[in-house]
Amino acid sequence: MMNARKMSQPVNIFKPITVGKMQLKNRLALPPLTRSRATEDHVPTPVMAEYYSQRSSEPGTLIVAEATIIKGQAGGYRTVPGIWTKEQVDGWKPVVDAIHKNKSYVFVQLWALGRAAVPEFLAVDGFDYVAPSAVAIKDKFYADTHLTPNKERPAPRALTTAEVKEYVQWYAQAAKNAVEAGADGVEIHGANGYLVDQFLHPNTNTRTDEYGGSIENRARFALEIIDAITEAIGAERLAIRLSPWGGFGDLEIDVSPIPQWSYLVAELERRAQQGKRIAYISTMEARFMQDEALLPAIVPEDVYTLNDFIGQIWSGPWMRSGNAIHSLKLADNDDRTLLGVGRHFLANPDLLQRVEKNAELNPYNRDTFYWNSKVEGFEKPTGYTDYPFLNGSKL
């Protein structure tokens, strides 16, 4: 458990900003955080509505709802939300309504796991374990609980070209479903070693078709998703999250990722100049993604400058996440910056108020980040909706 501490007070945190069609009243956003409080059928639950209501209590705040499976075949985790069935869409409506009741905004993060999935969970539903290429992930998975990774994954089956194109359409339909549920938009999960990210990295994408073999081809899947969702719901309702410097999912950073991600971001900026600017780009800071001592020799001394190349290419709003205490300072360095603060927002539903008052923060408890139905006495609200506000209340 982290020690309680205070946060400094950057001026721009409290300055309004226009992001897509949203008029945000502050720069402090809740980034997507998997909390595993949905049903086994991936339906959002009432306690999720309470959780998001608490963290959207400051009007004009952007909430990026947790990673949400776009289709059964794209899943492979238990008790995470989905958005491909009517029941799931209906389950999202109270969550969205709770956020809007506070006059705040919500984007739903769209998720496909690829080789990061648990093969056994996919097999229960008759789905194959797939990825861009048949490259096994070294990370062990949780065969029976969320507590101890104890089983190795086999090599996944490489998706066919036709299947890749089908995934693009699943993303577009999931975006439509999110808007049907009332969401203000969607964020593509293109980070942290999941499917979109797997296509971008050369060690997980060894394809020889139009989706592999070159910087342009490795970016094709992400850009086709961008274009399909833009056509489906509009660019201003769309965002994407990226993590160029890896850190999750056994991704190897043995060459500079800058050329690959520069191309992708330049393509997003080119679309923006043509009148199709997405709402924002979200990035994970390299210092959070990997231990500084483990970063490769290509990394400069100041690891917090590693993503600066993105801001030099992209001229729109930019959400930066990964180390709350450090990244708060970034808001005053660039007027288009949003700050995604995860673990501290998790434990402090009134985080903006605490920053404004320079008040002490509730410590977060890693043991309750993910709900586990197999742990006796571990109820869904535990470490989820029971963190106190400054005034001692829950709401």
ABEGO torsion letter per residue (X at the ends): XBBBBBBBBBAAAABBBBBEABBBABABBBBBBBAGABBAAGBBBAAAAAAAAAAAABBGBBBBBBBBBABAAABGBBGBBBAABAAAAAAAAAAAAAAAAAGBBBBBBBBBAEAABBAAAAAAAGBBBBBABBBBBABBBBAABAABBABBBBBBBBBBAAAAAAAAAAAAAAAAAAAAAGBAEBBBBABGGBAAAAAABAAABABABAABGBAAAAAAAAAAAAAAAAAAAEAAABBBBBBAAEGBGGBBBABBAAAAAAAAAAAAAAAAAAGBBBABBBBBBAAAABBAAABBAABBABAAAAAAAAAAABABBBBBBGBAAAAAAAAAABAABBBBBAAAAAABAAAAAAAAAGBBBBBBBAAAABBBAABBGBBAABGAAABBBAAGBAX
